[in-house]
Amino acid sequence: MNIVAVTACSTGIAQTYMAADVLEHCARTRGHTIKVETQGALGIINPITHADLGAADLVILTSDVAIDNINRFDGIKTVSVTIDDILTAPQKIIDGLTKP
């Protein structure tokens, strides 16, 4: 499965980047491709491109704040989860979202 994700927390510091690392690790160990955009204190890093969106089967929004440019995900299966959920139970979430 091709996954794109965005992570953003209220302060835009540690949890934004920790959630990105957890998502990447979890998805890849389960055989999925993933690209994670972070929206944090450093701005937008690793932005999702039109090509990424065209190949995406699933969007995971991992956030406790508003995501910039959220309308770009229209028409793609999109799931929102909290930062805490991804940090505490990433395997359960990834497995639940990617089952056929």
Steps between C-alpha positions, in 0.01 A plus 500: 500500500619854424449729796551873539481658842521837669606548860450817702477565874397806697857618565645368175810366663573152631173312454462605136832341410466202735163415342655522152777258598254256655270507195789443261644212700164329555385527140828386350538200731158389377598532132325829420650803334452826687588865471452719804475878487565679827342833582687629801711774643742468207218546247391234252766235450484225238192645326258261334505552122230457236674177395487373861129576513437329166658179630344512846256234618465651846562829680571497873465837673671478835430827667370689798478824300368611160688364198605750231349449154280209609281522189778342291398164647144516363410179319756285685408279796603714796521407866572735788667384820650684793871531563457307826328211319788461254763526772332244727352245256648547152496134398133462586407811305706417189376140498138611541523757221677284246296180518316428174 
